[in-house]
Amino acid sequence: MIIEFSNGKIVLTAFEVQVRLNSQCHLYAMVEDIKFHQDALMMIADAGAVRWNLKLDNEQQLLQIKTELGVS
């Protein structure tokens, strides 16, 4: 599934999340390394030594990602 947001695209598969930031930078994380901060509309990847976070545009995007990844 591909979700477009103001800074690029989020590509979701069963095992991986890819964030393509305006075709300039790509971020990758395994699904099990993704967490969410609902109130701040943040998707957070934390794999120990590598960490990044992404501010989403709206709650609908956050819910769509969580549904696609099977995260409650």
KOLGU-4560 file (N, C-alpha, C; in nm, 3 decimals, padded with zeros to 5 digits):
<recs>
<n_xx: 00.085 n_yy: -00.117 n_zz: 00.000 ca_xx: 00.000 ca_yy: 00.000 ca_zz: 00.000 c_xx: 00.090 c_yy: 00.124 c_zz: 00.000 mol: A seq: 1 type: MET>
<n_xx: 00.048 n_yy: 00.227 n_zz: -00.072 ca_xx: 00.121 ca_yy: 00.354 ca_zz: -00.075 c_xx: 00.031 c_yy: 00.463 c_zz: -00.021 mol: A seq: 2 type: ILE>
<n_xx: 00.082 n_yy: 00.539 n_zz: 00.075 ca_xx: 00.010 ca_yy: 00.652 ca_zz: 00.132 c_xx: 00.091 c_yy: 00.778 c_zz: 00.102 mol: A seq: 3 type: ILE>
<n_xx: 00.029 n_yy: 00.873 n_zz: 00.037 ca_xx: 00.096 ca_yy: 00.999 ca_zz: 00.007 c_xx: 00.071 c_yy: 01.096 c_zz: 00.122 mol: A seq: 4 type: GLU>
<n_xx: 00.174 n_yy: 01.172 n_zz: 00.157 ca_xx: 00.161 ca_yy: 01.276 ca_zz: 00.257 c_xx: 00.240 c_yy: 01.397 c_zz: 00.210 mol: A seq: 5 type: PHE>
<n_xx: 00.236 n_yy: 01.505 n_zz: 00.284 ca_xx: 00.290 ca_yy: 01.632 ca_zz: 00.236 c_xx: 00.438 c_yy: 01.630 c_zz: 00.202 mol: A seq: 6 type: SER>
<n_xx: 00.515 n_yy: 01.539 n_zz: 00.261 ca_xx: 00.659 ca_yy: 01.535 ca_zz: 00.236 c_xx: 00.704 c_yy: 01.417 c_zz: 00.151 mol: A seq: 7 type: ASN>
<n_xx: 00.610 n_yy: 01.341 n_zz: 00.095 ca_xx: 00.649 ca_yy: 01.229 ca_zz: 00.011 c_xx: 00.548 c_yy: 01.116 c_zz: 00.016 mol: A seq: 8 type: GLY>
<n_xx: 00.602 n_yy: 00.992 n_zz: 00.022 ca_xx: 00.518 ca_yy: 00.873 ca_zz: 00.021 c_xx: 00.563 c_yy: 00.775 c_zz: 00.128 mol: A seq: 9 type: LYS>
<n_xx: 00.466 n_yy: 00.701 n_zz: 00.180 ca_xx: 00.493 ca_yy: 00.592 ca_zz: 00.274 c_xx: 00.451 c_yy: 00.464 c_zz: 00.204 mol: A seq: 10 type: ILE>
<n_xx: 00.544 n_yy: 00.371 n_zz: 00.191 ca_xx: 00.517 ca_yy: 00.244 ca_zz: 00.125 c_xx: 00.516 c_yy: 00.135 c_zz: 00.234 mol: A seq: 11 type: VAL>
<n_xx: 00.404 n_yy: 00.065 n_zz: 00.242 ca_xx: 00.386 ca_yy: -00.037 ca_zz: 00.346 c_xx: 00.380 c_yy: -00.176 c_zz: 00.283 mol: A seq: 12 type: LEU>
<n_xx: 00.456 n_yy: -00.268 n_zz: 00.338 ca_xx: 00.445 ca_yy: -00.409 ca_zz: 00.300 c_xx: 00.421 c_yy: -00.487 c_zz: 00.428 mol: A seq: 13 type: THR>
<n_xx: 00.407 n_yy: -00.616 n_zz: 00.416 ca_xx: 00.383 ca_yy: -00.699 ca_zz: 00.534 c_xx: 00.500 c_yy: -00.699 c_zz: 00.631 mol: A seq: 14 type: ALA>
<n_xx: 00.621 n_yy: -00.670 n_zz: 00.582 ca_xx: 00.740 ca_yy: -00.681 ca_zz: 00.665 c_xx: 00.818 c_yy: -00.551 c_zz: 00.682 mol: A seq: 15 type: PHE>
<n_xx: 00.792 n_yy: -00.452 n_zz: 00.596 ca_xx: 00.877 ca_yy: -00.333 ca_zz: 00.593 c_xx: 00.797 c_yy: -00.207 c_zz: 00.569 mol: A seq: 16 type: GLU>
<n_xx: 00.847 n_yy: -00.097 n_zz: 00.626 ca_xx: 00.793 ca_yy: 00.036 ca_zz: 00.601 c_xx: 00.903 c_yy: 00.117 c_zz: 00.532 mol: A seq: 17 type: VAL>
<n_xx: 00.869 n_yy: 00.179 n_zz: 00.420 ca_xx: 00.961 ca_yy: 00.267 ca_zz: 00.351 c_xx: 00.899 c_yy: 00.407 c_zz: 00.350 mol: A seq: 18 type: GLN>
<n_xx: 00.980 n_yy: 00.506 n_zz: 00.378 ca_xx: 00.936 ca_yy: 00.645 ca_zz: 00.369 c_xx: 01.023 c_yy: 00.711 c_zz: 00.263 mol: A seq: 19 type: VAL>
<n_xx: 00.960 n_yy: 00.764 n_zz: 00.161 ca_xx: 01.031 ca_yy: 00.831 ca_zz: 00.052 c_xx: 01.003 c_yy: 00.980 c_zz: 00.064 mol: A seq: 20 type: ARG>
<n_xx: 01.101 n_yy: 01.053 n_zz: 00.110 ca_xx: 01.086 ca_yy: 01.195 ca_zz: 00.135 c_xx: 01.119 c_yy: 01.276 c_zz: 00.009 mol: A seq: 21 type: LEU>
<n_xx: 01.017 n_yy: 01.316 n_zz: -00.064 ca_xx: 01.031 ca_yy: 01.398 ca_zz: -00.185 c_xx: 01.143 c_yy: 01.349 c_zz: -00.276 mol: A seq: 22 type: ASN>
<n_xx: 01.155 n_yy: 01.218 n_zz: -00.290 ca_xx: 01.253 ca_yy: 01.153 ca_zz: -00.377 c_xx: 01.399 c_yy: 01.186 c_zz: -00.344 mol: A seq: 23 type: SER>
<n_xx: 01.423 n_yy: 01.247 n_zz: -00.231 ca_xx: 01.559 ca_yy: 01.284 ca_zz: -00.193 c_xx: 01.619 c_yy: 01.189 c_zz: -00.089 mol: A seq: 24 type: GLN>
<n_xx: 01.535 n_yy: 01.133 n_zz: -00.006 ca_xx: 01.583 ca_yy: 01.051 ca_zz: 00.105 c_xx: 01.484 c_yy: 00.937 c_zz: 00.127 mol: A seq: 25 type: CYS>
<n_xx: 01.536 n_yy: 00.817 n_zz: 00.148 ca_xx: 01.451 ca_yy: 00.702 ca_zz: 00.176 c_xx: 01.486 c_yy: 00.648 c_zz: 00.314 mol: A seq: 26 type: HIS>
<n_xx: 01.383 n_yy: 00.624 n_zz: 00.396 ca_xx: 01.400 ca_yy: 00.566 ca_zz: 00.527 c_xx: 01.335 c_yy: 00.428 c_zz: 00.526 mol: A seq: 27 type: LEU>
<n_xx: 01.400 n_yy: 00.330 n_zz: 00.588 ca_xx: 01.348 ca_yy: 00.195 ca_zz: 00.592 c_xx: 01.344 c_yy: 00.147 c_zz: 00.737 mol: A seq: 28 type: TYR>
<n_xx: 01.242 n_yy: 00.064 n_zz: 00.767 ca_xx: 01.235 ca_yy: 00.000 ca_zz: 00.898 c_xx: 01.151 c_yy: -00.126 c_zz: 00.887 mol: A seq: 29 type: ALA>
<n_xx: 01.185 n_yy: -00.222 n_zz: 00.967 ca_xx: 01.104 ca_yy: -00.343 ca_zz: 00.974 c_xx: 00.978 c_yy: -00.310 c_zz: 01.054 mol: A seq: 30 type: MET>
<n_xx: 00.869 n_yy: -00.376 n_zz: 01.022 ca_xx: 00.740 ca_yy: -00.347 ca_zz: 01.087 c_xx: 00.751 c_yy: -00.360 c_zz: 01.238 mol: A seq: 31 type: VAL>
<n_xx: 00.824 n_yy: -00.460 n_zz: 01.287 ca_xx: 00.832 ca_yy: -00.480 ca_zz: 01.433 c_xx: 00.908 c_yy: -00.367 c_zz: 01.504 mol: A seq: 32 type: GLU>
<n_xx: 00.978 n_yy: -00.282 n_zz: 01.430 ca_xx: 01.051 ca_yy: -00.170 ca_zz: 01.489 c_xx: 00.972 c_yy: -00.039 c_zz: 01.486 mol: A seq: 33 type: ASP>
<n_xx: 00.847 n_yy: -00.044 n_zz: 01.439 ca_xx: 00.764 ca_yy: 00.076 ca_zz: 01.427 c_xx: 00.671 c_yy: 00.088 c_zz: 01.547 mol: A seq: 34 type: ILE>
<n_xx: 00.664 n_yy: 00.210 n_zz: 01.600 ca_xx: 00.570 ca_yy: 00.244 ca_zz: 01.707 c_xx: 00.498 c_yy: 00.371 c_zz: 01.667 mol: A seq: 35 type: LYS>
<n_xx: 00.392 n_yy: 00.403 n_zz: 01.740 ca_xx: 00.312 ca_yy: 00.521 ca_zz: 01.707 c_xx: 00.286 c_yy: 00.604 c_zz: 01.831 mol: A seq: 36 type: PHE>
<n_xx: 00.283 n_yy: 00.734 n_zz: 01.812 ca_xx: 00.242 ca_yy: 00.827 ca_zz: 01.918 c_xx: 00.118 c_yy: 00.897 c_zz: 01.863 mol: A seq: 37 type: HIS>
<n_xx: 00.002 n_yy: 00.846 n_zz: 01.906 ca_xx: -00.127 ca_yy: 00.887 ca_zz: 01.852 c_xx: -00.151 c_yy: 01.037 c_zz: 01.864 mol: A seq: 38 type: GLN>
<n_xx: -00.130 n_yy: 01.094 n_zz: 01.982 ca_xx: -00.161 ca_yy: 01.235 ca_zz: 02.005 c_xx: -00.076 c_yy: 01.329 c_zz: 01.920 mol: A seq: 39 type: ASP>
<n_xx: 00.047 n_yy: 01.291 n_zz: 01.894 ca_xx: 00.138 ca_yy: 01.376 ca_zz: 01.817 c_xx: 00.138 c_yy: 01.340 c_zz: 01.668 mol: A seq: 40 type: ALA>
<n_xx: 00.059 n_yy: 01.239 n_zz: 01.629 ca_xx: 00.054 ca_yy: 01.191 ca_zz: 01.490 c_xx: 00.192 c_yy: 01.152 c_zz: 01.439 mol: A seq: 41 type: LEU>
<n_xx: 00.266 n_yy: 01.080 n_zz: 01.523 ca_xx: 00.402 ca_yy: 01.041 ca_zz: 01.490 c_xx: 00.412 c_yy: 00.890 c_zz: 01.466 mol: A seq: 42 type: MET>
<n_xx: 00.488 n_yy: 00.855 n_zz: 01.362 ca_xx: 00.529 ca_yy: 00.717 ca_zz: 01.340 c_xx: 00.678 c_yy: 00.715 c_zz: 01.374 mol: A seq: 43 type: MET>
<n_xx: 00.717 n_yy: 00.622 n_zz: 01.461 ca_xx: 00.854 ca_yy: 00.620 ca_zz: 01.513 c_xx: 00.917 c_yy: 00.484 c_zz: 01.483 mol: A seq: 44 type: ILE>
<n_xx: 01.035 n_yy: 00.489 n_zz: 01.423 ca_xx: 01.112 ca_yy: 00.367 ca_zz: 01.399 c_xx: 01.227 c_yy: 00.367 c_zz: 01.498 mol: A seq: 45 type: ALA>
<n_xx: 01.239 n_yy: 00.259 n_zz: 01.574 ca_xx: 01.345 ca_yy: 00.248 ca_zz: 01.673 c_xx: 01.404 c_yy: 00.107 c_zz: 01.667 mol: A seq: 46 type: ASP>
<n_xx: 01.521 n_yy: 00.098 n_zz: 01.605 ca_xx: 01.588 ca_yy: -00.031 ca_zz: 01.591 c_xx: 01.719 c_yy: -00.031 c_zz: 01.668 mol: A seq: 47 type: ALA>
<n_xx: 01.718 n_yy: 00.031 n_zz: 01.784 ca_xx: 01.838 ca_yy: 00.036 ca_zz: 01.866 c_xx: 01.927 c_yy: 00.153 c_zz: 01.828 mol: A seq: 48 type: GLY>
<n_xx: 02.029 n_yy: 00.126 n_zz: 01.750 ca_xx: 02.124 ca_yy: 00.231 ca_zz: 01.712 c_xx: 02.069 c_yy: 00.324 c_zz: 01.604 mol: A seq: 49 type: ALA>
<n_xx: 01.965 n_yy: 00.281 n_zz: 01.534 ca_xx: 01.905 ca_yy: 00.363 ca_zz: 01.429 c_xx: 01.765 c_yy: 00.403 c_zz: 01.473 mol: A seq: 50 type: VAL>
<n_xx: 01.738 n_yy: 00.533 n_zz: 01.466 ca_xx: 01.607 ca_yy: 00.582 ca_zz: 01.509 c_xx: 01.567 c_yy: 00.698 c_zz: 01.418 mol: A seq: 51 type: ARG>
<n_xx: 01.439 n_yy: 00.699 n_zz: 01.378 ca_xx: 01.384 ca_yy: 00.813 ca_zz: 01.306 c_xx: 01.236 c_yy: 00.824 c_zz: 01.339 mol: A seq: 52 type: TRP>
<n_xx: 01.181 n_yy: 00.943 n_zz: 01.319 ca_xx: 01.038 ca_yy: 00.962 ca_zz: 01.340 c_xx: 00.983 c_yy: 01.049 c_zz: 01.229 mol: A seq: 53 type: ASN>
<n_xx: 00.853 n_yy: 01.036 n_zz: 01.208 ca_xx: 00.786 ca_yy: 01.103 ca_zz: 01.098 c_xx: 00.656 c_yy: 01.162 c_zz: 01.147 mol: A seq: 54 type: LEU>
<n_xx: 00.637 n_yy: 01.291 n_zz: 01.127 ca_xx: 00.512 ca_yy: 01.359 ca_zz: 01.162 c_xx: 00.417 c_yy: 01.343 c_zz: 01.044 mol: A seq: 55 type: LYS>
<n_xx: 00.303 n_yy: 01.282 n_zz: 01.070 ca_xx: 00.203 ca_yy: 01.262 ca_zz: 00.966 c_xx: 00.113 c_yy: 01.385 c_zz: 00.955 mol: A seq: 56 type: LEU>
<n_xx: 00.042 n_yy: 01.394 n_zz: 00.843 ca_xx: -00.044 ca_yy: 01.510 ca_zz: 00.818 c_xx: -00.172 c_yy: 01.509 c_zz: 00.900 mol: A seq: 57 type: ASP>
<n_xx: -00.228 n_yy: 01.388 n_zz: 00.921 ca_xx: -00.358 ca_yy: 01.382 ca_zz: 00.991 c_xx: -00.377 c_yy: 01.244 c_zz: 01.054 mol: A seq: 58 type: ASN>
<n_xx: -00.478 n_yy: 01.235 n_zz: 01.137 ca_xx: -00.505 ca_yy: 01.111 ca_zz: 01.210 c_xx: -00.548 c_yy: 00.998 c_zz: 01.116 mol: A seq: 59 type: GLU>
<n_xx: -00.613 n_yy: 01.031 n_zz: 01.006 ca_xx: -00.656 ca_yy: 00.930 ca_zz: 00.910 c_xx: -00.535 c_yy: 00.853 c_zz: 00.855 mol: A seq: 60 type: GLN>
<n_xx: -00.427 n_yy: 00.923 n_zz: 00.825 ca_xx: -00.306 ca_yy: 00.856 ca_zz: 00.778 c_xx: -00.251 c_yy: 00.761 c_zz: 00.883 mol: A seq: 61 type: GLN>
<n_xx: -00.247 n_yy: 00.806 n_zz: 01.007 ca_xx: -00.197 ca_yy: 00.723 ca_zz: 01.116 c_xx: -00.281 c_yy: 00.597 c_zz: 01.131 mol: A seq: 62 type: LEU>
<n_xx: -00.412 n_yy: 00.611 n_zz: 01.129 ca_xx: -00.501 ca_yy: 00.496 ca_zz: 01.143 c_xx: -00.490 c_yy: 00.402 c_zz: 01.024 mol: A seq: 63 type: LEU>
<n_xx: -00.473 n_yy: 00.457 n_zz: 00.906 ca_xx: -00.458 ca_yy: 00.376 ca_zz: 00.785 c_xx: -00.330 c_yy: 00.292 c_zz: 00.792 mol: A seq: 64 type: GLN>
<n_xx: -00.222 n_yy: 00.352 n_zz: 00.838 ca_xx: -00.095 ca_yy: 00.280 ca_zz: 00.852 c_xx: -00.107 c_yy: 00.171 c_zz: 00.957 mol: A seq: 65 type: ILE>
<n_xx: -00.165 n_yy: 00.205 n_zz: 01.072 ca_xx: -00.180 ca_yy: 00.106 ca_zz: 01.179 c_xx: -00.266 c_yy: -00.011 c_zz: 01.134 mol: A seq: 66 type: LYS>
<n_xx: -00.372 n_yy: 00.017 n_zz: 01.060 ca_xx: -00.459 ca_yy: -00.089 ca_zz: 01.010 c_xx: -00.385 c_yy: -00.178 c_zz: 00.912 mol: A seq: 67 type: THR>
<n_xx: -00.313 n_yy: -00.118 n_zz: 00.818 ca_xx: -00.239 ca_yy: -00.194 ca_zz: 00.719 c_xx: -00.131 c_yy: -00.283 c_zz: 00.781 mol: A seq: 68 type: GLU>
<n_xx: -00.067 n_yy: -00.233 n_zz: 00.885 ca_xx: 00.039 ca_yy: -00.309 ca_zz: 00.951 c_xx: -00.015 c_yy: -00.406 c_zz: 01.057 mol: A seq: 69 type: LEU>
<n_xx: -00.144 n_yy: -00.398 n_zz: 01.088 ca_xx: -00.202 ca_yy: -00.487 ca_zz: 01.187 c_xx: -00.163 c_yy: -00.451 c_zz: 01.329 mol: A seq: 70 type: GLY>
<n_xx: -00.142 n_yy: -00.321 n_zz: 01.353 ca_xx: -00.102 ca_yy: -00.272 ca_zz: 01.484 c_xx: -00.223 c_yy: -00.208 c_zz: 01.551 mol: A seq: 71 type: VAL>
<n_xx: -00.243 n_yy: -00.238 n_zz: 01.680 ca_xx: -00.356 ca_yy: -00.174 ca_zz: 01.749 c_xx: -00.311 c_yy: -00.062 c_zz: 01.837 mol: A seq: 72 type: SER>
</recs>
